Amino acid sequence: MISCTPARVFLIFLFIGILNSCNSQPIKNQTASQSEKIDEILGLYTAYGGFNGSVLIAHKGEIIIKKGYGWANMEWDIQNEPHTKFKIASLTKSFTATLIMQLVVQEKLGLHQPISEYLPEYSQSSWKDISIHHLLTHTSGIPNFDKPEKVSRPKELVEQFANEPLDFTPGEKFGYSNSGYILLGYIIETITGKEYAEVLQENILSPLSMNDTGFHRHKSIIKNMSSGYNKIWGKYHHINNPDASSAYAAGAMYSTVEDLLRWNNAVQNSTLLPREMMDEMFKKHVIDPDFGGHYGYGWEIIDRNIGNTQTQVGTISHGGAIEGYRALNRMIPSDQSSIIILNNTNYAFLNAISQAILNILYDQAYEFPKKPIIQFMKNIVENEGMDKGIKFFELNRYNDEYHVSEQDMIVYGYQFLEAKNPQDAASIFRLAIRTFPDRDNPYDSYAEAMVALGRKEEAIANYQKSLEINPNNKNAERMLEKLAID
């Protein structure tokens, strides 16, 4: 624990504005309102680079907080707002499952009928024993085909994985599959004779007045649409491929936190489907080992602990991840509550944020995010020099207030290499070696700095050390061969 010196207070103000992090208590003053506590948590995550987006929290039917954090567009300094639109990725699956269940209500589909009844061209394939139920619950065995080529028709999209062997016998176990939900979208189009986006609009979006939600087509001009960003070597960059339409019925939608609250309210109030059908969607059909709960029809069903207690609350949720975006929509039906978090970067701690918010809603202990030590060290280096920055790191590397990340250290070092400053890069990589002596990457990175400094023997020794720790380090192999030739 270090004291609250003036320099330290300056750092805190720089990163989180008005928050004084010299208070290391895990829980804020209990007199603060729920909205104030949530706002503080979100402000910290934003300041530490762990969140950039919009949030809407409703509890017992009342909105607690509705706010944007960070930037919708970084070039023009346009801030995120509650009405900012985001790609919601796999949150789309909940909508697709609802469209399927509407067809079941209309007796146009049977949950346990083989899909070959609706797609006869696949009656002789490995899909012959797969049912709608299998597709909805990710138990079909169809491999997860998550990077399809861009095509113009859903049938062509399906054909890209139609001949792939099954990962397991249908119904045997859970295996998350975007392919299965793409296939569900194709079935919706086959049954209705309409495009998926048209059915979505007619059956869900228009009835619920979700006017800021739709099927994303990257050539269209979408008002208030955020830009998506990837963070590479500590800097934000545009995503490589902004076209999400190939994600189709598995992940091609966009929305806002406000529209998703309308969706959640409709889901919890059985507005679009009879109650017995909603109960079937929320049934714990199969264990989902990756998330520690169960999967229903387009929803994850998990009982979550509140704070440090053994008390649990039932949640229905789904997460989403697509290039440049992250999303989380979580409902607590027992209290008509929603935690909706949309993020327009590829790096976000949405589950940790959601858990802290859940704890706050039920007046239980919650955790602040740890301070990324490299972020604070960088400011000291810029203002007081490398030696002072390293001293700060060494003093605080075991301080529970700080998070020490190997990746953050490597990224920071490479920023100096990119700036043609291999000496300072070497200082950071040496620090990484002292901090993570059993990892291969710090030695590999330090060797690269030695190459830049012309210190061949030290480069060879560190590439060899890296290869000793990780015999699969192909970069070290290539560089040792190159240095031997040189």
C-alpha positions as a Python dict, from the first residue, in 0.01 Angstrom:
ca = {
    (1, 'M'): (0, 0, 0),
    (2, 'I'): (141, 337, -94),
    (3, 'S'): (51, 670, 59),
    (4, 'C'): (-166, 932, -108),
    (5, 'T'): (107, 1166, -224),
    (6, 'P'): (26, 1474, -436),
    (7, 'A'): (171, 1299, -742),
    (8, 'R'): (-52, 1000, -681),
    (9, 'V'): (-360, 1220, -643),
    (10, 'F'): (-268, 1387, -972),
    (11, 'L'): (-262, 1045, -1141),
    (12, 'I'): (-598, 947, -1003),
    (13, 'F'): (-758, 1271, -1117),
    (14, 'L'): (-606, 1230, -1460),
    (15, 'F'): (-755, 884, -1511),
    (16, 'I'): (-1088, 896, -1336),
    (17, 'G'): (-1173, 1261, -1305),
    (18, 'I'): (-1325, 1333, -970),
    (19, 'L'): (-1270, 991, -807),
    (20, 'N'): (-1016, 967, -527),
    (21, 'S'): (-873, 614, -534),
    (22, 'C'): (-682, 665, -211),
    (23, 'N'): (-999, 516, -59),
    (24, 'S'): (-928, 146, -109),
    (25, 'Q'): (-1247, 21, 58),
    (26, 'P'): (-1422, -250, -149),
    (27, 'I'): (-1763, -93, -95),
    (28, 'K'): (-1854, 270, -142),
    (29, 'N'): (-2029, 464, 134),
    (30, 'Q'): (-2362, 292, 189),
    (31, 'T'): (-2545, 625, 176),
    (32, 'A'): (-2472, 652, -195),
    (33, 'S'): (-2762, 560, -419),
    (34, 'Q'): (-2758, 254, -644),
    (35, 'S'): (-2728, 474, -951),
    (36, 'E'): (-2428, 658, -802),
    (37, 'K'): (-2252, 331, -721),
    (38, 'I'): (-2316, 190, -1067),
    (39, 'D'): (-2204, 513, -1231),
    (40, 'E'): (-1881, 506, -1030),
    (41, 'I'): (-1808, 146, -1128),
    (42, 'L'): (-1874, 218, -1496),
    (43, 'G'): (-1664, 534, -1481),
    (44, 'L'): (-1370, 336, -1343),
    (45, 'Y'): (-1397, 61, -1603),
    (46, 'T'): (-1414, 327, -1875),
    (47, 'A'): (-1110, 510, -1736),
    (48, 'Y'): (-913, 185, -1717),
    (49, 'G'): (-993, 87, -2077),
    (50, 'G'): (-1228, -197, -1979),
    (51, 'F'): (-1550, -45, -2110),
    (52, 'N'): (-1665, 189, -2387),
    (53, 'G'): (-2036, 189, -2460),
    (54, 'S'): (-2388, 241, -2327),
    (55, 'V'): (-2572, 94, -2028),
    (56, 'L'): (-2929, 66, -1911),
    (57, 'I'): (-3013, -82, -1571),
    (58, 'A'): (-3373, -138, -1460),
    (59, 'H'): (-3469, -286, -1123),
    (60, 'K'): (-3818, -380, -1009),
    (61, 'G'): (-3960, -213, -1317),
    (62, 'E'): (-3782, 121, -1267),
    (63, 'I'): (-3483, 252, -1462),
    (64, 'I'): (-3187, 302, -1225),
    (65, 'I'): (-2938, 435, -1477),
    (66, 'K'): (-2937, 497, -1853),
    (67, 'K'): (-2614, 645, -1981),
    (68, 'G'): (-2333, 634, -2237),
    (69, 'Y'): (-1962, 609, -2155),
    (70, 'G'): (-1665, 673, -2382),
    (71, 'W'): (-1686, 734, -2755),
    (72, 'A'): (-1927, 626, -3026),
    (73, 'N'): (-1684, 774, -3279),
    (74, 'M'): (-1326, 841, -3176),
    (75, 'E'): (-1232, 1051, -3481),
    (76, 'W'): (-1499, 1310, -3414),
    (77, 'D'): (-1516, 1280, -3034),
    (78, 'I'): (-1882, 1178, -3050),
    (79, 'Q'): (-1986, 1038, -2715),
    (80, 'N'): (-2188, 724, -2659),
    (81, 'E'): (-2549, 792, -2558),
    (82, 'P'): (-2846, 575, -2459),
    (83, 'H'): (-2975, 604, -2818),
    (84, 'T'): (-2640, 505, -2974),
    (85, 'K'): (-2671, 193, -3190),
    (86, 'F'): (-2438, -105, -3150),
    (87, 'K'): (-2400, -440, -3323),
    (88, 'I'): (-2538, -689, -3071),
    (89, 'A'): (-2386, -1005, -3221),
    (90, 'S'): (-2520, -1324, -3060),
    (91, 'L'): (-2800, -1144, -2878),
    (92, 'T'): (-2961, -1198, -3221),
    (93, 'K'): (-3010, -1565, -3128),
    (94, 'S'): (-3283, -1479, -2878),
    (95, 'F'): (-3477, -1304, -3155),
    (96, 'T'): (-3426, -1594, -3395),
    (97, 'A'): (-3551, -1840, -3133),
    (98, 'T'): (-3863, -1627, -3079),
    (99, 'L'): (-3939, -1622, -3453),
    (100, 'I'): (-3906, -2001, -3459),
    (101, 'M'): (-4143, -2038, -3161),
    (102, 'Q'): (-4397, -1814, -3333),
    (103, 'L'): (-4395, -2057, -3628),
    (104, 'V'): (-4444, -2343, -3381),
    (105, 'V'): (-4749, -2164, -3236),
    (106, 'Q'): (-4881, -2129, -3591),
    (107, 'E'): (-4823, -2506, -3636),
    (108, 'K'): (-4590, -2443, -3929),
    (109, 'L'): (-4300, -2609, -3746),
    (110, 'G'): (-4259, -2893, -3499),
    (111, 'L'): (-3989, -2865, -3234),
    (112, 'H'): (-3897, -3232, -3246),
    (113, 'Q'): (-3951, -3295, -3616),
    (114, 'P'): (-3640, -3356, -3829),
    (115, 'I'): (-3535, -3046, -4018),
    (116, 'S'): (-3541, -3251, -4340),
    (117, 'E'): (-3920, -3208, -4333),
    (118, 'Y'): (-3862, -2840, -4404),
    (119, 'L'): (-3535, -2875, -4597),
    (120, 'P'): (-3582, -3197, -4798),
    (121, 'E'): (-3255, -3141, -4985),
    (122, 'Y'): (-3076, -3251, -4667),
    (123, 'S'): (-3282, -3565, -4597),
    (124, 'Q'): (-2994, -3794, -4692),
    (125, 'S'): (-2717, -3596, -4526),
    (126, 'S'): (-2571, -3619, -4175),
    (127, 'W'): (-2842, -3372, -4074),
    (128, 'K'): (-3125, -3624, -4121),
    (129, 'D'): (-3165, -3680, -3744),
    (130, 'I'): (-3133, -3315, -3641),
    (131, 'S'): (-3448, -3145, -3510),
    (132, 'I'): (-3545, -2781, -3453),
    (133, 'H'): (-3498, -2847, -3080),
    (134, 'H'): (-3138, -2955, -3142),
    (135, 'L'): (-3064, -2636, -3335),
    (136, 'L'): (-3223, -2412, -3072),
    (137, 'T'): (-3028, -2574, -2786),
    (138, 'H'): (-2689, -2608, -2961),
    (139, 'T'): (-2711, -2986, -2938),
    (140, 'S'): (-2718, -3058, -3312),
    (141, 'G'): (-2351, -3149, -3343),
    (142, 'I'): (-2311, -2913, -3640),
    (143, 'P'): (-1962, -2755, -3612),
    (144, 'N'): (-1940, -2390, -3517),
    (145, 'F'): (-1872, -2217, -3847),
    (146, 'D'): (-1811, -1864, -3723),
    (147, 'K'): (-1623, -1704, -4015),
    (148, 'P'): (-1825, -1770, -4327),
    (149, 'E'): (-1744, -1609, -4658),
    (150, 'K'): (-1958, -1317, -4765),
    (151, 'V'): (-2241, -1446, -4986),
    (152, 'S'): (-2563, -1292, -5112),
    (153, 'R'): (-2812, -1566, -5023),
    (154, 'P'): (-2872, -1761, -4699),
    (155, 'K'): (-2879, -2089, -4893),
    (156, 'E'): (-2522, -2022, -5011),
    (157, 'L'): (-2427, -1941, -4653),
    (158, 'V'): (-2568, -2273, -4531),
    (159, 'E'): (-2396, -2466, -4811),
    (160, 'Q'): (-2056, -2353, -4679),
    (161, 'F'): (-2090, -2588, -4381),
    (162, 'A'): (-2354, -2835, -4506),
    (163, 'N'): (-2100, -3107, -4586),
    (164, 'E'): (-1895, -3077, -4269),
    (165, 'P'): (-1902, -3390, -4048),
    (166, 'L'): (-2090, -3358, -3719),
    (167, 'D'): (-1888, -3304, -3402),
    (168, 'F'): (-2113, -3545, -3210),
    (169, 'T'): (-2443, -3734, -3236),
    (170, 'P'): (-2743, -3495, -3227),
    (171, 'G'): (-2875, -3458, -2874),
    (172, 'E'): (-2564, -3605, -2714),
    (173, 'K'): (-2433, -3284, -2555),
    (174, 'F'): (-2403, -2904, -2580),
    (175, 'G'): (-2177, -2758, -2849),
    (176, 'Y'): (-2220, -2387, -2921),
    (177, 'S'): (-2289, -2347, -3291),
    (178, 'N'): (-2347, -2027, -3486),
    (179, 'S'): (-2407, -2258, -3781),
    (180, 'G'): (-2718, -2400, -3614),
    (181, 'Y'): (-2874, -2056, -3579),
    (182, 'I'): (-2781, -1962, -3936),
    (183, 'L'): (-2968, -2277, -4038),
    (184, 'L'): (-3268, -2168, -3827),
    (185, 'G'): (-3273, -1838, -4015),
    (186, 'Y'): (-3274, -2026, -4346),
    (187, 'I'): (-3565, -2242, -4220),
    (188, 'I'): (-3758, -1926, -4125),
    (189, 'E'): (-3713, -1795, -4479),
    (190, 'T'): (-3810, -2130, -4633),
    (191, 'I'): (-4131, -2158, -4428),
    (192, 'T'): (-4244, -1795, -4463),
    (193, 'G'): (-4122, -1722, -4814),
    (194, 'K'): (-3982, -1393, -4683),
    (195, 'E'): (-3634, -1266, -4596),
    (196, 'Y'): (-3526, -1313, -4235),
    (197, 'A'): (-3494, -935, -4188),
    (198, 'E'): (-3851, -883, -4313),
    (199, 'V'): (-3995, -1148, -4077),
    (200, 'L'): (-3796, -997, -3789),
    (201, 'Q'): (-3936, -653, -3865),
    (202, 'E'): (-4297, -767, -3904),
    (203, 'N'): (-4316, -1008, -3611),
    (204, 'I'): (-4099, -842, -3344),
    (205, 'L'): (-3954, -501, -3416),
    (206, 'S'): (-4265, -321, -3544),
    (207, 'P'): (-4506, -466, -3283),
    (208, 'L'): (-4267, -359, -3005),
    (209, 'S'): (-4185, -18, -3162),
    (210, 'M'): (-3817, -112, -3163),
    (211, 'N'): (-3745, 163, -3413),
    (212, 'D'): (-3370, 173, -3344),
    (213, 'T'): (-3313, -199, -3404),
    (214, 'G'): (-3260, -389, -3726),
    (215, 'F'): (-3059, -628, -3941),
    (216, 'H'): (-2718, -474, -4005),
    (217, 'R'): (-2619, -412, -4366),
    (218, 'H'): (-2289, -228, -4377),
    (219, 'K'): (-2364, -34, -4697),
    (220, 'S'): (-2671, 124, -4544),
    (221, 'I'): (-2648, 458, -4365),
    (222, 'I'): (-2769, 389, -4011),
    (223, 'K'): (-2834, 702, -3808),
    (224, 'N'): (-2658, 713, -3468),
    (225, 'M'): (-2461, 395, -3544),
    (226, 'S'): (-2142, 365, -3340),
    (227, 'S'): (-1806, 279, -3494),
    (228, 'G'): (-1644, -46, -3386),
    (229, 'Y'): (-1280, -55, -3276),
    (230, 'N'): (-1006, -306, -3211),
    (231, 'K'): (-725, -228, -2970),
    (232, 'I'): (-384, -325, -3112),
    (233, 'W'): (-56, -250, -2932),
    (234, 'G'): (-238, -14, -2700),
    (235, 'K'): (-403, 193, -2974),
    (236, 'Y'): (-754, 181, -3116),
    (237, 'H'): (-802, 94, -3483),
    (238, 'H'): (-1102, 53, -3710),
    (239, 'I'): (-1228, -302, -3744),
    (240, 'N'): (-1116, -477, -4061),
    (241, 'N'): (-1458, -592, -4180),
    (242, 'P'): (-1761, -387, -4072),
    (243, 'D'): (-2006, -615, -4257),
    (244, 'A'): (-2193, -831, -4005),
    (245, 'S'): (-2458, -963, -4243),
    (246, 'S'): (-2284, -1299, -4286),
    (247, 'A'): (-2352, -1359, -3917),
    (248, 'Y'): (-2717, -1363, -4032),
    (249, 'A'): (-2968, -1514, -3787),
    (250, 'A'): (-2685, -1598, -3545),
    (251, 'G'): (-2553, -1245, -3494),
    (252, 'A'): (-2628, -974, -3754),
    (253, 'M'): (-2856, -740, -3559),
    (254, 'Y'): (-2793, -394, -3416),
    (255, 'S'): (-2985, -220, -3138),
    (256, 'T'): (-2975, 30, -2852),
    (257, 'V'): (-3002, -20, -2476),
    (258, 'E'): (-3340, 153, -2483),
    (259, 'D'): (-3481, -80, -2748),
    (260, 'L'): (-3343, -385, -2569),
    (261, 'L'): (-3535, -283, -2257),
    (262, 'R'): (-3852, -286, -2469),
    (263, 'W'): (-3752, -633, -2586),
    (264, 'N'): (-3685, -756, -2232),
    (265, 'N'): (-4018, -623, -2105),
    (266, 'A'): (-4201, -796, -2390),
    (267, 'V'): (-4017, -1122, -2322),
    (268, 'Q'): (-4093, -1115, -1951),
    (269, 'N'): (-4458, -1017, -2008),
    (270, 'S'): (-4521, -1282, -2279),
    (271, 'T'): (-4619, -1012, -2527),
    (272, 'L'): (-4507, -1203, -2836),
    (273, 'L'): (-4574, -1563, -2734),
    (274, 'P'): (-4809, -1749, -2501),
    (275, 'R'): (-4676, -1803, -2150),
    (276, 'E'): (-4633, -2178, -2201),
    (277, 'M'): (-4410, -2110, -2501),
    (278, 'M'): (-4201, -1861, -2304),
    (279, 'D'): (-4167, -2121, -2028),
    (280, 'E'): (-4039, -2365, -2290),
    (281, 'M'): (-3782, -2110, -2410),
    (282, 'F'): (-3659, -2054, -2054),
    (283, 'K'): (-3651, -2423, -1966),
    (284, 'K'): (-3312, -2565, -1865),
    (285, 'H'): (-3286, -2793, -2167),
    (286, 'V'): (-2913, -2870, -2159),
    (287, 'I'): (-2612, -2806, -1937),
    (288, 'D'): (-2381, -2540, -2079),
    (289, 'P'): (-2043, -2625, -1922),
    (290, 'D'): (-1870, -2312, -2053),
    (291, 'F'): (-2098, -2075, -1862),
    (292, 'G'): (-2180, -2288, -1560),
    (293, 'G'): (-2553, -2299, -1623),
    (294, 'H'): (-2803, -2422, -1878),
    (295, 'Y'): (-2916, -2325, -2226),
    (296, 'G'): (-3281, -2289, -2321),
    (297, 'Y'): (-3403, -2173, -2660),
    (298, 'G'): (-3181, -1877, -2748),
    (299, 'W'): (-3114, -1790, -2383),
    (300, 'E'): (-2863, -1883, -2113),
    (301, 'I'): (-3025, -1972, -1779),
    (302, 'I'): (-2794, -1935, -1479),
    (303, 'D'): (-2847, -1903, -1102),
    (304, 'R'): (-2596, -1644, -984),
    (305, 'N'): (-2462, -1576, -635),
    (306, 'I'): (-2521, -1229, -494),
    (307, 'G'): (-2218, -1068, -333),
    (308, 'N'): (-2027, -1293, -94),
    (309, 'T'): (-2344, -1474, 16),
    (310, 'Q'): (-2484, -1814, -77),
    (311, 'T'): (-2805, -1648, -190),
    (312, 'Q'): (-2872, -1694, -559),
    (313, 'V'): (-3093, -1518, -808),
    (314, 'G'): (-3215, -1670, -1134),
    (315, 'T'): (-3093, -1490, -1447),
    (316, 'I'): (-3182, -1524, -1815),
    (317, 'S'): (-2924, -1372, -2044),
    (318, 'H'): (-2713, -1385, -2355),
    (319, 'G'): (-2378, -1238, -2449),
    (320, 'G'): (-2247, -1136, -2788),
    (321, 'A'): (-1909, -1080, -2951),
    (322, 'I'): (-1836, -970, -3306),
    (323, 'E'): (-1538, -781, -3443),
    (324, 'G'): (-1523, -443, -3269),
    (325, 'Y'): (-1827, -503, -3047),
    (326, 'R'): (-1926, -679, -2725),
    (327, 'A'): (-2279, -706, -2580),
    (328, 'L'): (-2454, -846, -2275),
    (329, 'N'): (-2827, -860, -2201),
    (330, 'R'): (-2923, -1004, -1863),
    (331, 'M'): (-3270, -1030, -1708),
    (332, 'I'): (-3376, -1113, -1352),
    (333, 'P'): (-3739, -1218, -1404),
    (334, 'S'): (-3820, -1245, -1032),
    (335, 'D'): (-3770, -869, -994),
    (336, 'Q'): (-3846, -756, -1348),
    (337, 'S'): (-3489, -631, -1373),
    (338, 'S'): (-3253, -585, -1669),
    (339, 'I'): (-2880, -529, -1702),
    (340, 'I'): (-2810, -420, -2060),
    (341, 'I'): (-2451, -338, -2158),
    (342, 'L'): (-2341, -261, -2516),
    (343, 'N'): (-1974, -194, -2600),
    (344, 'N'): (-1810, -80, -2927),
    (345, 'T'): (-1458, -211, -2875),
    (346, 'N'): (-1321, -563, -2883),
    (347, 'Y'): (-1200, -540, -2523),
    (348, 'A'): (-1447, -516, -2234),
    (349, 'F'): (-1511, -673, -1893),
    (350, 'L'): (-1886, -707, -1934),
    (351, 'N'): (-1933, -1009, -1707),
    (352, 'A'): (-1737, -847, -1424),
    (353, 'I'): (-1931, -523, -1469),
    (354, 'S'): (-2262, -711, -1473),
    (355, 'Q'): (-2176, -902, -1154),
    (356, 'A'): (-2083, -580, -971),
    (357, 'I'): (-2411, -421, -1083),
    (358, 'L'): (-2608, -729, -973),
    (359, 'N'): (-2449, -706, -627),
    (360, 'I'): (-2528, -335, -604),
    (361, 'L'): (-2893, -393, -694),
    (362, 'Y'): (-2925, -630, -400),
    (363, 'D'): (-2719, -417, -156),
    (364, 'Q'): (-2435, -668, -133),
    (365, 'A'): (-2057, -632, -143),
    (366, 'Y'): (-1914, -553, -485),
    (367, 'E'): (-1566, -510, -625),
    (368, 'F'): (-1409, -212, -793),
    (369, 'P'): (-1197, -291, -1098),
    (370, 'K'): (-828, -313, -1021),
    (371, 'K'): (-614, -35, -1157),
    (372, 'P'): (-407, -142, -1459),
    (373, 'I'): (-60, -73, -1326),
    (374, 'I'): (88, -13, -1672),
    (375, 'Q'): (-162, 266, -1738),
    (376, 'F'): (-45, 450, -1425),
    (377, 'M'): (321, 367, -1492),
    (378, 'K'): (294, 513, -1844),
    (379, 'N'): (189, 850, -1705),
    (380, 'I'): (486, 857, -1468),
    (381, 'V'): (725, 762, -1748),
    (382, 'E'): (588, 1042, -1968),
    (383, 'N'): (617, 1301, -1690),
    (384, 'E'): (913, 1187, -1479),
    (385, 'G'): (1113, 940, -1687),
    (386, 'M'): (1160, 565, -1722),
    (387, 'D'): (1351, 515, -1396),
    (388, 'K'): (1071, 669, -1188),
    (389, 'G'): (813, 465, -1380),
    (390, 'I'): (996, 137, -1312),
    (391, 'K'): (1037, 232, -945),
    (392, 'F'): (661, 293, -922),
    (393, 'F'): (595, -48, -1079),
    (394, 'E'): (832, -230, -844),
    (395, 'L'): (677, -61, -541),
    (396, 'N'): (321, -157, -644),
    (397, 'R'): (343, -487, -831),
    (398, 'Y'): (217, -675, -523),
    (399, 'N'): (-35, -410, -423),
    (400, 'D'): (-387, -559, -440),
    (401, 'E'): (-521, -233, -582),
    (402, 'Y'): (-336, -293, -909),
    (403, 'H'): (-373, -544, -1188),
    (404, 'V'): (-45, -663, -1340),
    (405, 'S'): (-79, -803, -1691),
    (406, 'E'): (196, -967, -1895),
    (407, 'Q'): (17, -868, -2215),
    (408, 'D'): (-10, -502, -2108),
    (409, 'M'): (364, -494, -2040),
    (410, 'I'): (452, -647, -2376),
    (411, 'V'): (219, -408, -2560),
    (412, 'Y'): (376, -112, -2377),
    (413, 'G'): (725, -225, -2471),
    (414, 'Y'): (633, -261, -2836),
    (415, 'Q'): (505, 95, -2839),
    (416, 'F'): (864, 202, -2776),
    (417, 'L'): (992, -31, -3048),
    (418, 'E'): (745, 121, -3295),
    (419, 'A'): (869, 466, -3190),
    (420, 'K'): (1228, 360, -3274),
    (421, 'N'): (1325, 363, -2907),
    (422, 'P'): (1461, 10, -2845),
    (423, 'Q'): (1643, 119, -2527),
    (424, 'D'): (1323, 198, -2339),
    (425, 'A'): (1154, -104, -2497),
    (426, 'A'): (1432, -320, -2353),
    (427, 'S'): (1374, -166, -2009),
    (428, 'I'): (1007, -263, -2020),
    (429, 'F'): (1080, -614, -2147),
    (430, 'R'): (1344, -666, -1874),
    (431, 'L'): (1081, -562, -1623),
    (432, 'A'): (841, -814, -1778),
    (433, 'I'): (1103, -1089, -1745),
    (434, 'R'): (1150, -1009, -1375),
    (435, 'T'): (773, -1009, -1326),
    (436, 'F'): (696, -1321, -1532),
    (437, 'P'): (1020, -1525, -1534),
    (438, 'D'): (839, -1846, -1634),
    (439, 'R'): (669, -1700, -1947),
    (440, 'D'): (820, -1721, -2293),
    (441, 'N'): (687, -1395, -2441),
    (442, 'P'): (894, -1150, -2230),
    (443, 'Y'): (1219, -1324, -2336),
    (444, 'D'): (1110, -1328, -2700),
    (445, 'S'): (1022, -958, -2685),
    (446, 'Y'): (1343, -864, -2506),
    (447, 'A'): (1536, -1052, -2774),
    (448, 'E'): (1367, -838, -3038),
    (449, 'A'): (1480, -524, -2857),
    (450, 'M'): (1834, -666, -2849),
    (451, 'V'): (1820, -721, -3225),
    (452, 'A'): (1717, -358, -3269),
    (453, 'L'): (2010, -250, -3050),
    (454, 'G'): (2255, -469, -3244),
    (455, 'R'): (2330, -691, -2944),
    (456, 'K'): (2321, -1022, -3128),
    (457, 'E'): (2451, -1254, -2855),
    (458, 'E'): (2197, -1133, -2601),
    (459, 'A'): (1923, -1168, -2862),
    (460, 'I'): (2024, -1528, -2929),
    (461, 'A'): (2037, -1613, -2559),
    (462, 'N'): (1688, -1475, -2497),
    (463, 'Y'): (1533, -1638, -2803),
    (464, 'Q'): (1682, -1966, -2681),
    (465, 'K'): (1536, -1909, -2332),
    (466, 'S'): (1196, -1834, -2482),
    (467, 'L'): (1212, -2151, -2692),
    (468, 'E'): (1316, -2352, -2387),
    (469, 'I'): (1002, -2239, -2204),
    (470, 'N'): (778, -2278, -2508),
    (471, 'P'): (913, -2523, -2771),
    (472, 'N'): (626, -2419, -3001),
    (473, 'N'): (746, -2060, -3029),
    (474, 'K'): (785, -2042, -3408),
    (475, 'N'): (896, -1679, -3402),
    (476, 'A'): (1195, -1767, -3180),
    (477, 'E'): (1283, -2054, -3415),
    (478, 'R'): (1272, -1829, -3722),
    (479, 'M'): (1475, -1555, -3555),
    (480, 'L'): (1744, -1799, -3433),
    (481, 'E'): (1778, -1934, -3786),
    (482, 'K'): (1802, -1579, -3924),
    (483, 'L'): (2060, -1472, -3665),
    (484, 'A'): (2267, -1785, -3732),
    (485, 'I'): (2272, -1701, -4103),
    (486, 'D'): (2360, -1339, -4033),
}
